[in-house]
């Protein structure tokens, strides 16, 4: 997995682990943080591929989950990034 830039303003309540780029739990947590508290610039920085990779494993607020589910189910997006078969039907 390629490195993702970490916006330190989004991790105000935790320390960035030294192995942040290889620590899957931290990366998953950070992607969720970007989707719930980040800006469009933060989303661009981590990239749609990274979001797509972690999305099926994230528990997000319903409105955020519904938006990304809609986005990843668009035909042109599915053609580029693949189908979200592994996504649970409801957000928790």
ChimeraX attribute file (.defattr): number of C-alpha atoms within 10 A of each C-alpha:
attribute: neighborCount
match mode: 1-to-1
recipient: residues
	/A:1	8
	/A:2	8
	/A:3	11
	/A:4	15
	/A:5	11
	/A:6	18
	/A:7	15
	/A:8	11
	/A:9	9
	/A:10	16
	/A:11	14
	/A:12	9
	/A:13	8
	/A:14	8
	/A:15	9
	/A:16	14
	/A:17	10
	/A:18	8
	/A:19	10
	/A:20	16
	/A:21	16
	/A:22	13
	/A:23	11
	/A:24	13
	/A:25	9
	/A:26	15
	/A:27	19
	/A:28	17
	/A:29	13
	/A:30	21
	/A:31	24
	/A:32	20
	/A:33	15
	/A:34	21
	/A:35	20
	/A:36	14
	/A:37	12
	/A:38	16
	/A:39	12
	/A:40	9
	/A:41	11
	/A:42	18
	/A:43	15
	/A:44	9
	/A:45	15
	/A:46	19
	/A:47	14
	/A:48	14
	/A:49	11
	/A:50	18
	/A:51	18
	/A:52	17
	/A:53	14
	/A:54	15
	/A:55	23
	/A:56	16
	/A:57	13
	/A:58	18
	/A:59	15
	/A:60	18
	/A:61	13
	/A:62	11
	/A:63	10
	/A:64	14
	/A:65	20
	/A:66	14
	/A:67	11
	/A:68	16
	/A:69	18
	/A:70	11
	/A:71	13
	/A:72	21
	/A:73	16
	/A:74	12
	/A:75	12
	/A:76	11
	/A:77	14
	/A:78	13
	/A:79	11
	/A:80	10
	/A:81	15
	/A:82	13
	/A:83	15
	/A:84	15
	/A:85	8
	/A:86	9
	/A:87	13
	/A:88	12
	/A:89	8
	/A:90	10
	/A:91	16
	/A:92	10
